[in-house]
Amino acid sequence: MKKKFNIAFIFISFILFLSISINPAISKEPGKNKNLDEKVGKFLESHRDQWVDWNVSEVDGKVLYDLIIRNNYTKALDIGTSTGHSAIWIAWALSKTGGKLITIEIHEGRYKKALVNFKEAGLSEYIDARLADAHELVKELEGPFDFIFSDADKEWYKNYFVALEPKLEVGGCFTAHNVTWKSSRGIKEFLDYVLSLPNFETKIDRSSQQGISISCKKAEK
């Protein structure tokens, strides 16, 4: 009986070890995650009506958060930080998956405000914020990435995608904001291009009026 008990104990311990190893979203410091969740939640609640300067809506932030959690993404890129609303939702999700975010903003004032917001939300350690021209920086970034969010100049969406597609892992997603803007030629050019790619599956989340396209990479070619 004792021998059977020992074997059962070893088996259960092994299964538990595997579950923690395979799923990094299971925190080794549950207390830290709980405290962080409370801090981020309070920050977002207190700033709910303050997101101007081309920031995403709360609904869209939740779409990005859920996508990262659901797919356990860890290597994220945000093009167009503004004052940090999208980056906060993305980084909050990455704090649970064990990942980190690179976010790019060209405007110094918005960049500095974003840094303050990241610190106040308690997410600075999960964010590598860059003050730079994304037209140039995306070419220099090594990657790989498994999650990309584009919310900068719409006429450059296709160019961002072309530069970053080789750095996007199979299973990863390239997402883009404001894709329901029918008057934007850049949006149409981008959507026509990604929808034509056989190794990508693209859908549009219409849970908000702004719209987010989600293009997931099924194969290298």
C-alpha positions as a Markdown table, in Angstrom:
| # | Residue | x | y | z |
|---|---|---|---|---|
| 1 | Met | 0.0 | 0.0 | 0.0 |
| 2 | Lys | 2.8 | 2.4 | 0.9 |
| 3 | Lys | 4.5 | 1.7 | -2.4 |
| 4 | Lys | 1.3 | 2.5 | -4.3 |
| 5 | Phe | 0.9 | 5.7 | -2.4 |
| 6 | Asn | 4.4 | 6.8 | -3.2 |
| 7 | Ile | 3.9 | 6.1 | -6.9 |
| 8 | Ala | 0.7 | 8.1 | -6.9 |
| 9 | Phe | 2.3 | 11.0 | -5.0 |
| 10 | Ile | 5.2 | 11.1 | -7.5 |
| 11 | Phe | 2.7 | 11.0 | -10.5 |
| 12 | Ile | 0.6 | 13.9 | -9.1 |
| 13 | Ser | 3.7 | 15.9 | -8.4 |
| 14 | Phe | 5.0 | 15.4 | -11.9 |
| 15 | Ile | 1.6 | 16.4 | -13.4 |
| 16 | Leu | 1.6 | 19.6 | -11.3 |
| 17 | Phe | 5.2 | 20.4 | -12.3 |
| 18 | Leu | 4.2 | 20.0 | -16.0 |
| 19 | Ser | 1.2 | 22.3 | -15.7 |
| 20 | Ile | 3.3 | 25.1 | -14.2 |
| 21 | Ser | 6.1 | 24.6 | -16.7 |
| 22 | Ile | 3.9 | 24.5 | -19.7 |
| 23 | Asn | 1.7 | 27.4 | -18.7 |
| 24 | Pro | 3.7 | 30.4 | -17.6 |
| 25 | Ala | 0.5 | 32.3 | -16.9 |
| 26 | Ile | 0.4 | 30.3 | -13.7 |
| 27 | Ser | 2.4 | 32.7 | -11.6 |
| 28 | Lys | 5.0 | 31.6 | -9.2 |
| 29 | Glu | 4.1 | 34.7 | -7.2 |
| 30 | Pro | 0.3 | 34.7 | -7.0 |
| 31 | Gly | 0.3 | 37.5 | -4.4 |
| 32 | Lys | 2.3 | 39.7 | -6.7 |
| 33 | Asn | -0.2 | 39.2 | -9.6 |
| 34 | Lys | -3.2 | 39.9 | -7.3 |
| 35 | Asn | -1.6 | 43.1 | -6.1 |
| 36 | Leu | -0.8 | 44.1 | -9.7 |
| 37 | Asp | -4.3 | 43.4 | -10.9 |
| 38 | Glu | -5.7 | 45.6 | -8.2 |
| 39 | Lys | -3.3 | 48.4 | -9.1 |
| 40 | Val | -3.9 | 48.3 | -12.8 |
| 41 | Gly | -7.6 | 48.0 | -12.3 |
| 42 | Lys | -7.7 | 51.0 | -10.0 |
| 43 | Phe | -5.6 | 53.0 | -12.5 |
| 44 | Leu | -7.8 | 52.2 | -15.5 |
| 45 | Glu | -10.9 | 53.0 | -13.5 |
| 46 | Ser | -9.6 | 56.4 | -12.4 |
| 47 | His | -8.4 | 57.3 | -15.9 |
| 48 | Arg | -11.4 | 55.9 | -17.8 |
| 49 | Asp | -12.5 | 59.2 | -19.3 |
| 50 | Gln | -9.0 | 60.6 | -19.9 |
| 51 | Trp | -7.8 | 58.7 | -23.0 |
| 52 | Val | -7.5 | 61.2 | -25.8 |
| 53 | Asp | -4.7 | 61.7 | -28.3 |
| 54 | Trp | -5.6 | 58.7 | -30.5 |
| 55 | Asn | -5.7 | 56.1 | -27.7 |
| 56 | Val | -7.8 | 53.0 | -28.1 |
| 57 | Ser | -11.1 | 52.6 | -26.3 |
| 58 | Glu | -11.6 | 50.4 | -23.3 |
| 59 | Val | -13.5 | 47.8 | -25.4 |
| 60 | Asp | -10.6 | 47.6 | -27.8 |
| 61 | Gly | -8.1 | 47.3 | -25.0 |
| 62 | Lys | -10.0 | 44.3 | -23.7 |
| 63 | Val | -9.9 | 42.7 | -27.1 |
| 64 | Leu | -6.1 | 42.9 | -27.2 |
| 65 | Tyr | -5.9 | 41.7 | -23.6 |
| 66 | Asp | -8.1 | 38.7 | -24.2 |
| 67 | Leu | -6.2 | 37.8 | -27.5 |
| 68 | Ile | -2.9 | 37.7 | -25.7 |
| 69 | Ile | -4.2 | 35.7 | -22.7 |
| 70 | Arg | -6.0 | 33.2 | -24.9 |
| 71 | Asn | -3.0 | 32.5 | -27.0 |
| 72 | Asn | -0.4 | 32.8 | -24.3 |
| 73 | Tyr | 1.6 | 35.4 | -26.3 |
| 74 | Thr | 4.8 | 36.7 | -24.7 |
| 75 | Lys | 6.7 | 38.8 | -27.4 |
| 76 | Ala | 4.7 | 41.8 | -28.2 |
| 77 | Leu | 5.1 | 45.0 | -30.3 |
| 78 | Asp | 2.9 | 48.1 | -30.1 |
| 79 | Ile | 3.3 | 50.6 | -32.9 |
| 80 | Gly | 1.8 | 54.0 | -31.9 |
| 81 | Thr | 2.0 | 54.3 | -28.1 |
| 82 | Ser | 0.2 | 57.6 | -27.8 |
| 83 | Thr | -0.1 | 58.1 | -24.0 |
| 84 | Gly | -0.2 | 54.4 | -23.3 |
| 85 | His | -3.7 | 53.0 | -23.1 |
| 86 | Ser | -3.2 | 50.1 | -25.6 |
| 87 | Ala | 0.2 | 49.4 | -24.1 |
| 88 | Ile | -1.2 | 49.1 | -20.6 |
| 89 | Trp | -3.8 | 46.6 | -21.7 |
| 90 | Ile | -1.2 | 44.6 | -23.6 |
| 91 | Ala | 1.4 | 44.7 | -20.8 |
| 92 | Trp | -1.2 | 43.8 | -18.2 |
| 93 | Ala | -1.9 | 40.6 | -20.2 |
| 94 | Leu | 1.8 | 40.0 | -20.7 |
| 95 | Ser | 2.3 | 40.2 | -16.9 |
| 96 | Lys | 0.3 | 37.0 | -16.7 |
| 97 | Thr | 2.0 | 35.1 | -19.6 |
| 98 | Gly | 5.5 | 36.1 | -18.6 |
| 99 | Gly | 6.1 | 38.3 | -21.6 |
| 100 | Lys | 7.3 | 41.8 | -22.4 |
| 101 | Leu | 6.2 | 44.6 | -24.7 |
| 102 | Ile | 8.1 | 47.0 | -27.0 |
| 103 | Thr | 6.1 | 50.1 | -27.8 |
| 104 | Ile | 7.0 | 52.9 | -30.1 |
| 105 | Glu | 5.9 | 56.6 | -30.1 |
| 106 | Ile | 7.3 | 59.4 | -32.2 |
| 107 | His | 5.8 | 62.4 | -30.3 |
| 108 | Glu | 8.0 | 63.3 | -27.3 |
| 109 | Gly | 5.2 | 64.8 | -25.2 |
| 110 | Arg | 2.9 | 61.7 | -25.6 |
| 111 | Tyr | 5.9 | 59.4 | -25.0 |
| 112 | Lys | 6.7 | 61.1 | -21.7 |
| 113 | Lys | 3.1 | 61.0 | -20.6 |
| 114 | Ala | 3.0 | 57.3 | -21.4 |
| 115 | Leu | 6.0 | 56.7 | -19.2 |
| 116 | Val | 4.2 | 58.3 | -16.3 |
| 117 | Asn | 1.1 | 56.3 | -16.9 |
| 118 | Phe | 3.1 | 53.0 | -17.1 |
| 119 | Lys | 4.7 | 53.7 | -13.8 |
| 120 | Glu | 1.4 | 54.7 | -12.1 |
| 121 | Ala | -0.2 | 51.6 | -13.4 |
| 122 | Gly | 2.6 | 49.5 | -12.0 |
| 123 | Leu | 3.6 | 48.0 | -15.4 |
| 124 | Ser | 6.9 | 49.7 | -16.2 |
| 125 | Glu | 8.9 | 46.4 | -15.8 |
| 126 | Tyr | 6.8 | 44.8 | -18.6 |
| 127 | Ile | 7.3 | 47.6 | -21.1 |
| 128 | Asp | 10.2 | 48.7 | -23.2 |
| 129 | Ala | 9.1 | 52.1 | -24.4 |
| 130 | Arg | 10.9 | 53.7 | -27.4 |
| 131 | Leu | 10.9 | 57.3 | -28.5 |
| 132 | Ala | 11.5 | 56.8 | -32.2 |
| 133 | Asp | 10.2 | 56.9 | -35.8 |
| 134 | Ala | 8.4 | 53.6 | -36.3 |
| 135 | His | 9.0 | 53.8 | -40.1 |
| 136 | Glu | 12.7 | 53.2 | -39.3 |
| 137 | Leu | 12.7 | 51.3 | -36.1 |
| 138 | Val | 10.5 | 48.4 | -37.2 |
| 139 | Lys | 13.1 | 47.5 | -39.8 |
| 140 | Glu | 15.8 | 47.4 | -37.1 |
| 141 | Leu | 13.9 | 45.3 | -34.5 |
| 142 | Glu | 15.2 | 41.8 | -34.5 |
| 143 | Gly | 12.1 | 40.0 | -33.2 |
| 144 | Pro | 10.7 | 37.4 | -33.2 |
| 145 | Phe | 7.3 | 38.6 | -32.1 |
| 146 | Asp | 4.1 | 36.6 | -31.6 |
| 147 | Phe | 1.8 | 39.6 | -31.2 |
| 148 | Ile | 1.9 | 43.0 | -33.0 |
| 149 | Phe | -0.6 | 45.9 | -32.7 |
| 150 | Ser | -0.5 | 48.7 | -35.3 |
| 151 | Asp | -2.2 | 51.9 | -34.4 |
| 152 | Ala | 0.0 | 54.6 | -36.0 |
| 153 | Asp | -0.3 | 56.3 | -39.4 |
| 154 | Lys | -2.9 | 54.4 | -41.4 |
| 155 | Glu | -1.2 | 54.9 | -44.8 |
| 156 | Trp | 1.8 | 53.0 | -43.5 |
| 157 | Tyr | 0.0 | 49.9 | -42.2 |
| 158 | Lys | 0.9 | 47.8 | -45.2 |
| 159 | Asn | 4.6 | 48.9 | -44.9 |
| 160 | Tyr | 4.6 | 47.9 | -41.2 |
| 161 | Phe | 3.2 | 44.5 | -42.0 |
| 162 | Val | 5.6 | 43.8 | -44.8 |
| 163 | Ala | 8.6 | 44.8 | -42.6 |
| 164 | Leu | 7.4 | 42.7 | -39.7 |
| 165 | Glu | 5.8 | 39.7 | -41.3 |
| 166 | Pro | 9.2 | 37.8 | -41.5 |
| 167 | Lys | 9.7 | 38.5 | -37.7 |
| 168 | Leu | 6.2 | 37.2 | -36.8 |
| 169 | Glu | 6.2 | 33.6 | -35.5 |
| 170 | Val | 3.8 | 31.0 | -36.9 |
| 171 | Gly | 0.8 | 31.1 | -34.6 |
| 172 | Gly | 1.3 | 34.8 | -33.9 |
| 173 | Cys | -1.1 | 37.6 | -34.9 |
| 174 | Phe | -0.7 | 41.0 | -36.5 |
| 175 | Thr | -3.5 | 43.3 | -35.3 |
| 176 | Ala | -4.4 | 46.7 | -36.7 |
| 177 | His | -6.7 | 49.4 | -35.3 |
| 178 | Asn | -9.4 | 51.6 | -37.0 |
| 179 | Val | -9.8 | 49.2 | -39.9 |
| 180 | Thr | -13.5 | 50.2 | -40.3 |
| 181 | Trp | -12.4 | 53.6 | -41.5 |
| 182 | Lys | -13.7 | 53.3 | -45.1 |
| 183 | Ser | -12.4 | 56.7 | -46.1 |
| 184 | Ser | -8.8 | 55.7 | -45.5 |
| 185 | Arg | -6.9 | 54.5 | -48.7 |
| 186 | Gly | -4.2 | 53.1 | -46.5 |
| 187 | Ile | -6.6 | 50.9 | -44.6 |
| 188 | Lys | -8.1 | 49.5 | -47.8 |
| 189 | Glu | -4.6 | 48.8 | -49.2 |
| 190 | Phe | -3.6 | 47.0 | -46.0 |
| 191 | Leu | -6.7 | 44.9 | -45.8 |
| 192 | Asp | -6.6 | 44.0 | -49.5 |
| 193 | Tyr | -3.0 | 42.8 | -49.0 |
| 194 | Val | -3.4 | 40.7 | -45.8 |
| 195 | Leu | -6.7 | 39.1 | -47.1 |
| 196 | Ser | -4.8 | 38.0 | -50.2 |
| 197 | Leu | -2.1 | 36.0 | -48.2 |
| 198 | Pro | -2.7 | 32.3 | -48.2 |
| 199 | Asn | -0.6 | 31.8 | -45.1 |
| 200 | Phe | -2.6 | 34.2 | -43.0 |
| 201 | Glu | -6.2 | 34.1 | -41.7 |
| 202 | Thr | -7.7 | 37.5 | -41.2 |
| 203 | Lys | -10.9 | 38.5 | -39.5 |
| 204 | Ile | -12.2 | 41.8 | -38.2 |
| 205 | Asp | -13.4 | 42.2 | -34.6 |
| 206 | Arg | -16.4 | 44.6 | -34.8 |
| 207 | Ser | -17.1 | 44.8 | -31.1 |
| 208 | Ser | -16.4 | 48.5 | -31.3 |
| 209 | Gln | -17.0 | 51.1 | -34.1 |
| 210 | Gln | -13.3 | 51.5 | -34.6 |
| 211 | Gly | -12.7 | 47.9 | -35.6 |
| 212 | Ile | -9.6 | 45.7 | -35.1 |
| 213 | Ser | -8.2 | 43.4 | -37.8 |
| 214 | Ile | -6.6 | 40.2 | -36.5 |
| 215 | Ser | -4.3 | 38.4 | -39.0 |
| 216 | Cys | -2.9 | 35.2 | -37.7 |
| 217 | Lys | 0.0 | 33.5 | -39.3 |
| 218 | Lys | -0.7 | 29.8 | -40.2 |
| 219 | Ala | 2.6 | 29.0 | -42.0 |
| 220 | Glu | 5.7 | 30.7 | -43.2 |
| 221 | Lys | 4.6 | 30.7 | -46.8 |
